[in-house]
Amino acid sequence: MKKFTVTLTKVEREEMKRITTKGKHKSQKVINALILLGCDEGEYQQKRSTNEEISRVLKTSMRKIGRLYCRE
């Protein structure tokens, strides 16, 4: 069931990328940023990923991804 559509602006995408590449952040914050980048359906996203692909690549559960309101 689709709850929300994640659409990030260019500034939001840059912030998520910054979290994943620079500085010290808690691991869950980095994982959440990576999930949001993968689920983004906005105009600045080149390749959309499915929840299954995100789950496999990040080695996280489908439930965690679902809690962040990504598409199924």
C-alpha positions in Angstrom: 0.0 0.0 0.0 1.4 3.4 -1.0 1.3 5.9 1.8 3.1 8.9 0.5 5.2 9.8 -2.5 8.7 11.0 -1.7 9.6 14.0 -3.8 12.8 15.8 -2.8 13.8 19.2 -4.1 17.3 19.8 -5.4 18.3 21.4 -2.1 16.9 18.4 -0.1 18.7 15.9 -2.4 22.0 17.8 -1.9 21.4 17.7 1.9 20.8 14.0 1.9 23.9 13.4 -0.2 25.9 15.6 2.2 24.7 13.5 5.1 25.8 10.3 3.4 29.2 11.5 2.3 30.6 14.1 4.8 30.9 14.6 8.5 30.0 12.5 11.5 26.4 11.3 11.6 24.7 8.5 13.4 24.4 5.3 11.3 20.6 5.3 11.3 20.6 8.9 10.0 22.8 7.9 7.1 20.7 4.9 6.3 17.5 7.0 6.4 19.1 9.5 4.0 20.1 6.7 1.6 16.6 5.2 1.7 15.0 8.6 1.0 17.4 9.2 -1.9 16.5 5.8 -3.3 12.7 6.4 -2.9 12.7 9.9 -4.4 10.2 10.3 -7.2 11.1 14.0 -7.9 12.3 15.5 -11.0 16.0 15.4 -9.9 16.1 11.6 -9.5 17.8 9.8 -12.4 17.0 6.2 -11.5 14.2 5.1 -9.2 14.8 2.0 -7.1 12.2 -0.4 -5.7 11.9 -1.1 -2.0 13.3 -4.6 -2.6 16.4 -3.2 -4.3 17.0 -0.7 -1.5 16.5 -3.4 1.1 19.0 -5.7 -0.5 21.6 -3.0 -1.2 21.4 -1.4 2.3 20.9 -4.8 4.1 17.9 -3.4 5.9 14.3 -4.6 6.4 11.4 -3.9 4.2 9.6 -2.7 7.3 12.1 0.0 8.0 11.7 1.2 4.4 7.9 1.2 4.8 8.1 3.3 7.9 9.8 6.0 5.9 6.8 6.1 3.6 8.4 4.8 0.4 6.5 3.3 -2.5 6.0 -0.5 -2.7 
